[in-house]
Amino acid sequence: MIATSLPLHHIIRESSLKENAPLLVMCHGYGSDENDLFSFASELPEELFIISVRAPHPMQPYGNAWYAINFDDTGKWSSDEEVKASRDLIKLFIEKACKVYPVDKDNVTLLGFSQGTILGLSVVLTYPEIVKNLVALSGYLSHGSFPKNFEGKDYSNLDIYVSHGSVDQVIPIDWARKTAPFLSQLNIKHTYSEFPVGHGVAPQNFYEFKTWLEKRI
């Protein structure tokens, strides 16, 4: 049964556990929808309660976005305020989902791809108390969406898996390579991997983060 009281449209795969299930929340990329990452669900541990959410802004002719991406002579840019608004919406969704579904609020994993990863990194760096693990696929750090005091937050509970395609034509690999040193400076546990693919998730990438996740749930 999908709870309609939550602030984002979503689909679920129930856990094999009847209560206190580890929760996995999926956030898709720009122009996609909740069905995209949900294709991973059947291959992930059965004890996970999986929720795949749809970004709040519909696009034409199809797909959804967490925030607008604008193009001008300087390249891609986005509004920090729009990023923050979606970041806070994801936080609210997680908090409410933990109340209406039979999940463990202290065992929450966030999985994002591309724009979903940008949001995921912003969520965990702003609200580290609500997420235990982050799987960050093909994204980068959006510094403008972080709170001013993020360096002083307690990240000791957090663990992050980061991966990127070395020939990504959408988000340059150089952007992704800045993530691991940044996390190291904050003493955040993390794993970083690159795969010889474009803007996507290679099979070996999937099996690596699946194994990583199985050890942490």
N, C-alpha and C positions, 0 to 999 in steps of 0.2 A: 504494500500500500504506500503510495507516494504522498507525503505530507504536503498539502497545498498551502499551508500557512507560512512556509519558508519564503524568503525574499527573492529567490531565483528559481526558474524552471529547472528541473533536474530529472534524471532517471537513476534507478538504483539496482544493485544486485545485492540481495540479502546474504548475510553471513551464515555459515554452518552453525555458528554459536547463537544461542537464543538471547543472550545478554552480554554486556561488556565486550562487545566485539571491537577489534581494532578497526578504526575508520580510515578509509582512503577517499579523499576528495580530489576529483580531476577537473582541471581548468584548461580548456582547449585554446587554440591559437586564433589569431585574427582571421575572420572570414569563414570560420568553421562553426561547429555546433557540438552539442553534448554527445552525439553519437560517435564522434571521431575517436577520442581516446578510449571510449567505452569498449571499443573492439579489443582492447587488452584484457578486459575483465575476465573472460573465460579462461585465460592462461595464468591468472594470478591466484595466490593462496585462497582456499575456500573459506578460511576463517575471516577474511577481510569483508567488512561491510563497505561496499563501493558506491559512491555517489558521483555522478558526472553532471556537472552544472553547465547551463547555457549562459553565455555572456549577455548582459542586459541590453545591448544596443543592436537592433536588427540592421542588416545591411541589404542593399539591393544589388542584384536580384535575389540573393540568398545569403545565408551565413549571418554570423553575429560577431560583435567586437566588444572588448572590455573598455576600449577607449579609442578615439579617432586617431588615425595616422594621416598626417598631412604631408604633401610633397611640394617642395619649392626648389629654388636654385641651389640651396645649401644641403639638400637631401631630405631624409625623413626627420620629422619632428613630431612631438606629441605634447599635450598639456599635462603638466605635473598635477594639476588639480583634478583632471579626469582620472589619472592613474591612482591618485590617493582615494578618490571616491569609490572606485572599483575595489581597491585594496580593502577599504573599510567595509564594503558590501560583502566581500568574501569572509572577512572576520565575523561579521554578523551572522552570515549563513552558517558557518561552522559552529558558532555558539548555539544557535537555535537547533541545528541538526542534532547536536549532542543531547538536546533535551527531548526531542520527539522520536528519535530512533534509538534502538537498544545497543548503543555503542559506548565505548570507554573514552571519556573526554580527555583522559591523560595519555591516550595512545592514538593520536591523530597524525596521519601522513597527508601531505599535500603534494599532488603531482601536476606539473604544468608543462605545456609545450609552447615555445615561442612567446607570444604575448602572455599566455598563461604562466609561463616561467617568470617573466618580468614581474607579474603581479605576485607570484608565489614568493619570490625573493623579497619583495617589498613587505608582504604580510609577515614573514618570519623575522625580518629585521626590525619591524615595528612592534609586533606582538608575539615575541618568542614564547610566551607562556601558553599559547593555545595550540601550538603545533610542535610535534616531536621530531618528525622527519620531513624532508622536502626532496622530491625528485625533480630536478630542474633540467629539462631537456631543451636544447637549442634556444636559449634566451641570453639575457645579459642584465647587468645591474643598472637600474634607473635611479641614480643618486638623488635626483630631485624629489623623489617620492618617499625618501627616508626621513624620519623625525630628526630634529636637531640634536637630540641627546642620545642617538642610537648607540654611540660608542660605549656608553655607560650601562647599557642593559645587560642582563644576565642571559647569556647564550649557552650555558653549560649543558642544558638539556637537549640542545639542537644537534641534528646530524643531517648533512646535505650531500646528495649525489648530484653532480653536475656533469653533463655531457654535451658534445657539440660535433657537428660535421665539419671536417677540416676543409671541405670545399663548399661550405654553405654560401649560397648566392644571395640569400635574403638578409641574414645577420652575419656580418664578417667574423671569422674565427678570432681575429685580434680582439674584438669586443669581448668574446667569451673567455679568452685567456686572462682577462683582468679579474675574473671572479675568484679563482682560487687564491691568489695573493691577498686579495681583499679579505676573504674569509679567514685566512691565516693570521692576518693582523688583528682580527677580533677573537682569535683563539676558538673559532668554530670548527668542530669536527667536520671533515668533508672528504669526498672522493671526486677526482676530476678525470674524465676520459674523453678522448677524441676518436672519431671513426671516419674512415675515408668516404664520406657520403655528403650529399647536399643538405638541404633544409628538410630533414626527416629523421626517422628513427630506424636505424639498421637492425636486422634481426639480432646480431651479436650485442648491440646496444640494449635491446629489450631484455635479453637473457642476463646481461650483466646487472642492470638495475633491479631486475626481478630477484636475483640471488642476493643482492645488497639488501633489498627490502625484506626478504624472508628472514634474514638474520636479525632484523630490528623490530619486528612486530611481535 
